[in-house]
Amino acid sequence: QVQLVESGGGLVQPGGSLRLSCAASGSSFSSYAMGWYRQAPGKQRELVATVTSYASRRNYADSVKGRFTISRDNAKSMVYLQMNSLLPEDTAVYYCNANRRYDSYWGQGTQVTISS
């Protein structure tokens, strides 16, 4: 079992930055690929970024490439999403995900709102 708690969301003006954090508790954090997903009102949940167990590979949605960076600290059981040059269309609830072959876990989400 893995429990995930996101933090760091908020209201930011366009062009601003936010850093989301996801704290994981439970066993074997380093065995999980970690990801950030988001869901805007009226839309399906979509992948934002993923990172493999030991951060050997990162994957980003085209819409965030060059603006967002995912990272993880296995010693602290943390995963982060640095978001720069934020756009109004980045407004969504952001969810942390832990995934491996036979199990997957989600956090409760953190709201990110980009507005002037």
N, C-alpha and C positions, 0 to 999 in steps of 0.2 A: 504494500500500500504506500502511496505517495500523496501527501497533502501539499497543495500549492496555494500560496497567498501572494496576490499581486499588490503592488503599491506604486505610487508615483504619478498617477493620473491627475488631471486637472484642466483648468481653462487657460489657454495660451493664445496669444495673437498670432495671426499668420506670419510665417517667417521665424517664429520662435522655436525653442527646443524643449524637450522633456526627456527624462530618463525614467523608464519603467524598470521596476525590479520585481523579481519573482523568487520568493523564498520557498524552498522545498524541505519537507521533513519526511522521514521514513527511511527506508533502506535503499542502498545501491543507487544513489543519485547518478553517479558517473556512468551507470549502465544505460541510462535513458538518453535518447535524443530529445532535445528540448526545442520548443517552438513558441512563437507568438502568433496569435490569430486575432482577427478583429471582426466585429459585426456592427454595421451601421443600421439605423432604423429602417425597417422594411427590406433589408438585404440579407443574403445568406452570409454565414460566417466564412471568412476567407483567410488563407494563409498570408502571413506577413513575412516571417523569417523563421528559419530553422537552423539548428547547429547540432552536429553529431556529438557523440559521447565525449570525445576528447578534443572537440573543436577543430577537427581536421578539415571539416567542410562546413561551409555556410551556404544557405540558399535564401534568396530574397524574391519577393514578388516584384514584377517589373515596375510597379507603381512606386516602390519605395527604394529601389536601387540607387545608390549614391547619396541617399539622405538618411537611411536608417542603418544601424549596426547592431547586430546581436552578438552577445558574448556570454561566457559562463565562467564561473569559478567553482570547480568541483570541491575544493577544500571547504568552501563556505556553503555549498549546496544552493548556489544562487545563479540565476540567469537574468540578463539585463537586455534592455532594448533602448539604445540611444537614438533619439529621433530629432533630426535637425531639419531646418527649412520646412517646417510644418505647413500644411495646406488645409483649407477648410474641409476638403474631401478626406482628410485623415481622421475626421471626427468619427468616433466609434467607441464601443466597449472593447477593450483589449484583454484577451485571455492568454494565459500561460498554459502550455501543454507539455506533459511528459509522456514519451512514447517509446515503447519497445515492442518486440515481436508479438507478445500475447497480452499486453495490457497498455492502457492509455488513461491518463488522468488530466483533469481540467481544474483550473482555479475558478474563483467566483467572478473574476473580471474587474477591471478598473476603467472608469470612464475618462476618455480623452476628448476634449472639446476645443476645436480651433475656431476662434471667432474674434472679430474686432469689436 
